[in-house]
Amino acid sequence: MACNFLHLAVAGVRGMSPYQPGKPIDELAREQGLKAEDIVKLASNENPLGPSPVAVKAMVESLSELARYPDGGGFLLKDALSKKLGVNPEQLTLGNGSNDVLVLLAEAFLNPEASAVFSEYAFVVYPLAVKATGAEAIVVPSVNYGHDLDAMASAIKDNTRLVFLANPNNPTGTAFSQQDLKGFLDKVSENVVVVLDEAYFEYAAGGELPDGVELLDRYPNLVVTRTFSKAYGLAGARVGYAVSNPEIADILNRLRQPFNLNLPAQFGALAALNDDDYLTESITLNQQGMVQLEKGFAELGLDWIPSSGNFITVNLAQEAMPIYQALLSHGVIVRPVGNYGLPQHLRVSIGLPEENRRCLAALSQILGQK
């Protein structure tokens, strides 16, 4: 006899849909009868360099200790992060990727009587985390695909407990300045926790974008989240963290699951954090790849959203899903973003030069056949 357990779930969960990640290489290989090594994956904003060899070495060396639980407090990693960022260890919360920390923030501060504010085209985890708590999601229309910070400040209600900002934003790549951020924070009550998601911060750091960590002393209600998944090349290890007021960090650490950051991940992140040469190479490769893809899109007569991340969202000026499917048949995986309300766009991660070339060649062939 079939059972329906959905009605037993809490209301917020009943209204959710599972997160859909980028298509895995092995899955496409099975579907299309392709060799995995012949597939180009530019769907998940991963670092095309692969992980830092220094990080891999540290993770391998940690394997002999796998029978033991990891350090539940992440002392070594938090100590290194505190020195790197110029903060106290008590301001840090470690997460199983920064997604973990975003969910912790929602669990800590939201309930069915509360609300949270985020932008149109914002990272899909924000609405998922908010809905799971039963809180009201206040979605503010974007301006030029980016955050309308003035409108977001005006959208805050008496019961608003969280505001999610992403700088740069995923999937649009848009960003706002330090002046704009400070202007927003000056308008927000200290009773509202502002979450500044800086997952792509390292790719854009160069003075043109604010460094949220530098603003923590001035704005005690600010929480900055970052990750080792992007520029540090450890997406598979799942390491993220939040930097905040110690009181907020204490709240998050009450909720944080014991041992949420496994032992190899901690040692890999610790090594990656100190591999400055790898980080520099990652940023340089990204800058060059951005130029390569922008030039290729221009030659194809396509427009795109200028990006400060490690991806570009390109406007095909037509329904994107058929082109996405055609790219799959060419062994190229990108990301459709119709679920974000962008049905004519595809998000393309910056890859190695040859991977970018493969993507542009396949796109040229597909569009030429239409």
ABEGO torsion letter per residue (X at the ends): XBBBAAAABBAAAAABBBBBBBBBAAAAAAAAGBBAAABBBAAAGBBAAEBBAAAAAAAAAAAAAAABBBBAAGAAAAAAAAAAAGBBAAABBBBBEAAAAAAAAAAAABBAABBBBBBBGBBAAAAAAAAAAGBBBBBBBBBGGBBBAAAAAAABBAABABBBBBOBBOAAGBBBBAAAAAAAAAABBAABBBBBBAAAAAAABGGABBBAAAAAAABAABBBBBBAABAAGAAAAGBBBBBBBAAAAAAAAAABBBGABBAAAAAAAAAAAABAAAAAAAAAAAAAAAAAAAAAAAAAGBBBBBBABABBBBBAGBBAAAAAAAAAAAGBBBBBAAAAGBAABBBBBBBBAAAAAAAAAAAAAAAAAX
